[in-house]
Amino acid sequence: MFNMTQELIAVLGIDSARLRLEWISSAEGTRFAEVARDFTRQIQDLGPSSLVQAA
């Protein structure tokens, strides 16, 4: 499923850096927070998406 999503975002022209998959256990709250902060920074560094909102 993840590979299909990667292919779809490529077709749509979305930067692949805007997609991330992490396997995190429910017992890893600290790890989840770390990954969320890291990914948020990564997306902010990429700036706004080049996609235009459909009407």
C-alpha positions in Angstrom: 0.0 0.0 0.0 2.8 2.4 0.8 4.5 1.8 -2.5 1.2 2.6 -4.3 0.9 5.8 -2.3 4.5 6.8 -3.3 3.6 6.2 -7.0 0.4 8.2 -6.7 2.1 11.2 -5.1 4.8 11.1 -7.9 2.0 11.1 -10.5 0.4 14.1 -8.8 3.7 16.0 -8.7 4.1 15.9 -4.9 7.6 15.9 -3.6 8.3 12.4 -2.1 9.8 14.1 0.9 6.3 15.0 2.0 5.5 11.4 2.7 6.9 9.3 5.5 6.1 6.0 7.0 7.3 5.1 10.5 6.3 1.9 12.5 5.9 3.1 16.1 4.4 1.0 18.9 1.7 2.4 21.1 4.3 2.1 24.0 6.6 4.5 22.2 5.0 7.8 23.0 8.4 9.6 23.2 9.5 8.2 19.9 6.2 9.2 18.3 6.6 12.8 19.5 10.2 12.8 18.2 9.2 11.6 14.7 6.3 14.1 14.6 8.6 17.0 15.5 11.2 15.9 13.0 8.7 15.4 10.1 7.0 18.8 10.9 10.4 20.5 10.7 11.1 18.7 7.4 7.8 19.8 5.9 8.4 23.4 7.1 11.8 23.4 5.5 10.3 22.3 2.2 7.9 25.3 2.3 4.5 25.5 0.8 3.3 22.8 -1.6 3.2 23.6 -5.3 -0.2 22.1 -5.7 -3.1 24.3 -6.5 -6.4 23.7 -4.6 -9.2 22.4 -6.9 -12.4 24.3 -7.0 
